[in-house]
Amino acid sequence: MAQAAPAHQQEPVPLDPRSAPVPRYGQASLSDLLPAVVSAQGVEGLTTALELEPADRVCVFLVDGLGWEALRAHPEEAPFLTSLLPSSLNGTGAPLTAGFPSTTATSLASVGTGMPPGRHGLPGYTVRDPETSRLMNQLRWQPWTDPHVWQPYPTVFQTADAAGIAASQVSAPHFEHTPLTRIALSGGTFHGVLSAEERMDRAAGCLAAADRALVYTYYAELDSNGHRYGMNSDAWRGQLMYVDRLAQRLAEQLPPRSALYVTADHGMVDVPSTAEARFDVDEDWELNAGLALLGGEGRMRHLYAVPGAARDVHSVWREVLAGQAWVASREEALELGWFGPVVDERVRARVGDVVAAMTGDAAVVATEREPKESALIGMHGSATPAEQFVPLLEVRT
């Protein structure tokens, strides 16, 4: 008997952008964390539905790249942090959402200002400056623009400090005067400490030095090792083990009436080094057609079209990335709330004419325009749980 012919393999269908997960702005996102903290300390005027148990002294330890899913997948490397998983998000054992896009500059601005990206105005790794029509790297702040024009709102640290709470940032010395620190994390006293262990000790000391305190401390190397070597590497796992020891070191030094929150700015996805997983705009004439500027990063792209080409760019990217990305027009992305429920007028034109957020483990690279970024293994920026979900682990004294 002759074998039946194999069933016809259907072409992938473009994903509906309405199916993309939207961060829980106003309820359980990074932009809600500090408003909830200082509201519980008695500071008025910051609104969020997130409620946290009051504590006189609060420390937020932000580990760059410590995704919820990655942490849960590595209990042996992080026994202390794993033991705290049930405490996450008010003891619900659930994660926070980072916000969109899930990238460092955006997330740190959300943490520090207590606002979603549509308000603070840092909606990606690189975005177009409407005043100059050039790409602006919001992590490195290149090319230069006035930080307080770009992000005009006060930080939560400034608000807390004005209310009599001793606000401190404990971080590597080279972050003290960066534009991102100035517009997102300033207020109170900056303590530049090079050693990560000493950073934990200083953070605990800042808590103990005041009756009411808000302390922020940060560790970057887990993320950088994930980018360079991937989360499957010994280097990344070794960094996770180190982060676990740092968190325990800090927790063991908390003074009375304190709360420690361990969180992150985003998770990460390892992108295979295959043509199927890496769409190269610099090698693909279809993806490059009609583009004036390519913004964002591999997992979340802002596409700025030449005049009159936005609809064509939207159509082509939907087709080429069918099944691999949520592709939305600017109007769709804003209406769906990807960047928050409210988007300031000054921010709208910073968002791409088209926004492409990747699913699975694929990325859109640009090997000529972005050779260093295109060579990375670990990437982030999109709306998938691996990138969006971050812990809010809690220790109290």
ABEGO torsion letter per residue (X at the ends): XBBBBBBBBBBBBBBBAAABBBBBBGABBAAAAAAAAAAAAGBBGBBBABBBBBBABBBBBBBBGBBAAAAAABAAABAAAAAAAAABGGGAGBBBBAEOBBBAAAAAAAAAAGBBAAAAGBAEABBBBAAAGBBBBAAAGOBBBBAAAABABBBAAAAAAAAGBBBBBBBBAAAAABAAAAAAABEEBBBBBABAAAAAAAAAAAAAABABBBBBBBBAAAAAAAAAAEAABAAAAAAAAAAAAAAAAAAAABBBGBBBBBBBABBBBBBBBBAAABBBAAABAAAABGBABBBEBAABBBBBBBBGAAAAAAAAAAAAABGABBBBBAAAAAAAGAAEABBBAAAAAABBABBBBBBEABBBBBAAABAAAAABABBBGBABAAAABBBBBBBBX
